[in-house]
Amino acid sequence: MLHDKTKWFTSSTVLFVVFAFLSGCTTTTKVERIDTNEVKDLSGQWNDTDSRLVSEEMMQDVLSKPWIDNYRSQHNKAPAVIVGEVRNLSHEHLNVNAFLNDVERALINSGRVKVVASSVERQEIREERKDQDMHAREDTRKAIGKELGADFMLKGSINSIIDSEGNQSVKFYQIDLVLISLIDNDKVWIGQKKIKKFVEKRTVRP
């Protein structure tokens, strides 16, 4: 009988300890809405703030250079730009499409250039024109062969270097963009932006 009581007491003690441990490991989720322009670097990796700030600064630079005025004086119209591929050569799986969208928005909102749809977007639009040609009223059809051809292509790459030791690391990003004339492959603008982040990981104990 004493052996059974001891066994029951031991089992109860183990269950209590396990329950206490699990209770101590319980996690809660807190959600707080913040301003979309507020800087929040949690991991030190490329984030939405980097994408927005880099695109805004580089587009301000390209739009302030002489190539635009030179084109306007020669052709008496705004140049048409197509945003091509920006290759992700960094160590991270970053969202290049978000960066491209930021670039296009900055170009369009400037009012100084026209932005041509990408090859993927153009293909979808061409399919719509074909559908209109078969099914839409004649006075509302959009004719084939009237697309705006780009005068310049913007393309580039994103590179990164990591130097780490223990719980500290330095992350370096270099964004290179180039604007090329589609007539003669002349590079009319080259832009570069560098970002360096110091990241220190700390262990927080309850």
C-alpha positions as CSV (number, residue, x, y, z in Angstrom):
1,M,0.0,0.0,0.0
2,L,2.8,2.4,0.9
3,H,4.5,1.5,-2.4
4,D,1.4,2.5,-4.3
5,K,1.0,5.8,-2.5
6,T,4.7,6.6,-3.2
7,K,4.2,5.7,-6.9
8,W,1.1,7.9,-7.1
9,F,2.9,10.8,-5.4
10,T,5.9,10.5,-7.7
11,S,3.6,10.5,-10.8
12,S,1.6,13.5,-9.6
13,T,4.9,15.4,-8.9
14,V,6.1,14.7,-12.5
15,L,2.8,15.8,-14.0
16,F,2.9,19.0,-12.0
17,V,6.4,19.8,-13.1
18,V,5.6,19.1,-16.7
19,F,2.5,21.3,-16.5
20,A,4.4,24.1,-14.9
21,F,7.1,23.8,-17.6
22,L,4.6,23.9,-20.4
23,S,2.8,26.8,-18.7
24,G,6.1,28.7,-18.6
25,C,6.7,28.1,-22.3
26,T,3.3,29.5,-23.4
27,T,3.6,32.2,-26.0
28,T,1.2,35.0,-26.7
29,T,0.8,37.1,-29.9
30,K,0.6,40.8,-29.7
31,V,-0.4,42.7,-32.9
32,E,0.1,46.5,-33.1
33,R,-0.6,48.5,-36.2
34,I,2.2,50.9,-37.1
35,D,2.7,53.6,-39.8
36,T,3.8,52.1,-43.1
37,N,6.7,54.6,-43.2
38,E,7.9,53.7,-39.8
39,V,11.3,51.9,-39.8
40,K,11.2,48.5,-38.0
41,D,14.4,46.4,-38.5
42,L,13.8,43.1,-36.8
43,S,16.2,40.7,-38.5
44,G,18.6,43.1,-40.2
45,Q,17.6,41.7,-43.6
46,W,16.4,43.7,-46.7
47,N,12.9,44.9,-45.9
48,D,10.2,47.2,-47.2
49,T,11.9,50.3,-45.8
50,D,15.1,49.5,-47.8
51,S,13.1,49.0,-50.9
52,R,11.2,52.2,-50.6
53,L,14.1,54.4,-49.6
54,V,16.5,53.0,-52.2
55,S,14.0,53.3,-55.0
56,E,13.1,56.9,-54.1
57,E,16.7,58.0,-53.8
58,M,17.9,56.3,-57.0
59,M,14.9,57.5,-59.1
60,Q,15.4,61.1,-57.8
61,D,18.9,60.8,-59.1
62,V,18.1,59.4,-62.5
63,L,15.3,61.9,-63.1
64,S,17.7,64.8,-62.3
65,K,20.3,63.9,-64.8
66,P,20.8,65.6,-68.3
67,W,19.6,62.6,-70.4
68,I,15.9,63.6,-70.0
69,D,16.4,67.2,-71.1
70,N,18.6,66.0,-74.0
71,Y,15.9,63.6,-75.2
72,R,13.1,66.2,-74.8
73,S,15.1,68.8,-76.8
74,Q,15.8,66.3,-79.6
75,H,12.3,64.7,-79.8
76,N,10.0,67.2,-78.3
77,K,8.4,64.6,-76.1
78,A,8.8,62.7,-72.8
79,P,11.0,59.6,-73.0
80,A,9.4,56.2,-72.5
81,V,11.1,53.9,-70.1
82,I,10.6,50.2,-69.5
83,V,11.8,48.6,-66.2
84,G,13.6,45.4,-67.1
85,E,15.1,42.7,-64.9
86,V,16.8,43.6,-61.6
87,R,18.7,40.4,-60.6
88,N,18.9,39.3,-57.0
89,L,22.5,38.3,-56.5
90,S,22.3,38.7,-52.8
91,H,22.4,36.0,-50.1
92,E,18.7,36.6,-49.3
93,H,15.5,35.6,-50.9
94,L,14.3,39.2,-51.2
95,N,11.2,40.4,-53.0
96,V,12.5,41.9,-56.2
97,N,9.0,42.6,-57.5
98,A,8.2,44.9,-54.6
99,F,11.4,46.9,-55.4
100,L,10.4,47.1,-59.1
101,N,7.0,48.3,-58.2
102,D,8.5,51.0,-56.0
103,V,10.8,52.0,-58.9
104,E,7.9,52.2,-61.4
105,R,5.8,54.2,-59.0
106,A,8.6,56.8,-58.5
107,L,9.1,57.1,-62.2
108,I,5.4,57.5,-63.0
109,N,4.7,59.9,-60.2
110,S,7.5,62.2,-61.3
111,G,5.6,63.1,-64.5
112,R,8.9,63.5,-66.3
113,V,8.8,60.1,-68.2
114,K,6.3,57.6,-69.5
115,V,6.6,54.0,-68.2
116,V,5.9,51.1,-70.6
117,A,4.3,47.9,-69.4
118,S,6.5,44.9,-68.9
119,S,6.7,42.0,-71.3
120,V,4.4,39.9,-69.0
121,E,1.9,42.7,-68.7
122,R,2.0,43.4,-72.4
123,Q,1.2,39.7,-73.2
124,E,-1.9,39.8,-71.0
125,I,-3.0,43.1,-72.6
126,R,-2.5,41.7,-76.1
127,E,-4.7,38.7,-75.2
128,E,-7.4,41.2,-74.1
129,R,-7.1,43.1,-77.5
130,K,-7.6,39.8,-79.3
131,D,-10.7,39.1,-77.2
132,Q,-12.0,42.6,-78.0
133,D,-11.4,42.1,-81.7
134,M,-13.8,39.1,-81.5
135,H,-16.4,40.2,-79.0
136,A,-16.4,43.9,-78.4
137,R,-18.4,46.6,-80.2
138,E,-16.5,48.1,-83.1
139,D,-16.5,51.6,-81.6
140,T,-14.9,50.3,-78.3
141,R,-12.3,47.9,-79.8
142,K,-8.6,48.8,-79.2
143,A,-6.7,48.3,-82.4
144,I,-3.5,46.2,-82.5
145,G,-0.3,47.8,-83.5
146,K,-0.6,51.1,-81.5
147,E,1.6,50.2,-78.5
148,L,4.0,52.7,-77.2
149,G,7.6,51.5,-77.8
150,A,10.1,52.1,-75.0
151,D,13.1,54.4,-75.6
152,F,15.1,53.3,-72.6
153,M,15.4,50.2,-70.5
154,L,16.2,50.3,-66.8
155,K,17.9,47.2,-65.4
156,G,20.4,46.2,-62.7
157,S,21.2,44.0,-59.8
158,I,21.2,43.7,-56.0
159,N,24.3,42.3,-54.3
160,S,25.2,41.6,-50.7
161,I,28.1,40.7,-48.5
162,I,27.9,39.4,-44.9
163,D,30.7,39.5,-42.3
164,S,29.8,37.7,-39.1
165,E,31.5,36.7,-35.9
166,G,29.6,35.1,-33.0
167,N,26.3,36.9,-32.4
168,Q,27.4,40.0,-34.4
169,S,27.3,40.6,-38.1
170,V,27.6,43.4,-40.7
171,K,25.3,43.2,-43.7
172,F,26.3,45.1,-46.8
173,Y,24.0,45.7,-49.8
174,Q,24.9,47.3,-53.1
175,I,22.2,48.2,-55.6
176,D,23.4,48.9,-59.2
177,L,21.0,50.3,-61.8
178,V,21.7,51.3,-65.4
179,L,19.6,53.1,-68.0
180,I,20.2,52.0,-71.6
181,S,19.0,53.6,-74.9
182,L,17.2,51.0,-77.0
183,I,18.3,52.7,-80.2
184,D,22.0,52.4,-79.8
185,N,22.7,50.6,-76.4
186,D,24.1,53.9,-75.1
187,K,24.3,53.9,-71.2
188,V,22.8,57.3,-70.3
189,W,22.8,56.8,-66.6
190,I,24.4,54.6,-64.0
191,G,23.3,54.7,-60.4
192,Q,24.5,53.0,-57.2
193,K,23.3,52.8,-53.7
194,K,25.0,51.1,-50.7
195,I,23.4,50.1,-47.4
196,K,25.4,48.7,-44.4
197,K,23.7,47.3,-41.3
198,F,25.2,46.2,-38.0
199,V,23.2,43.4,-36.5
200,E,23.6,42.0,-32.9
201,K,21.6,39.1,-31.7
202,R,20.9,39.0,-28.0
203,T,19.4,36.2,-25.9
204,V,16.5,37.5,-23.8
205,R,15.8,35.5,-20.7
206,P,12.4,35.6,-18.9
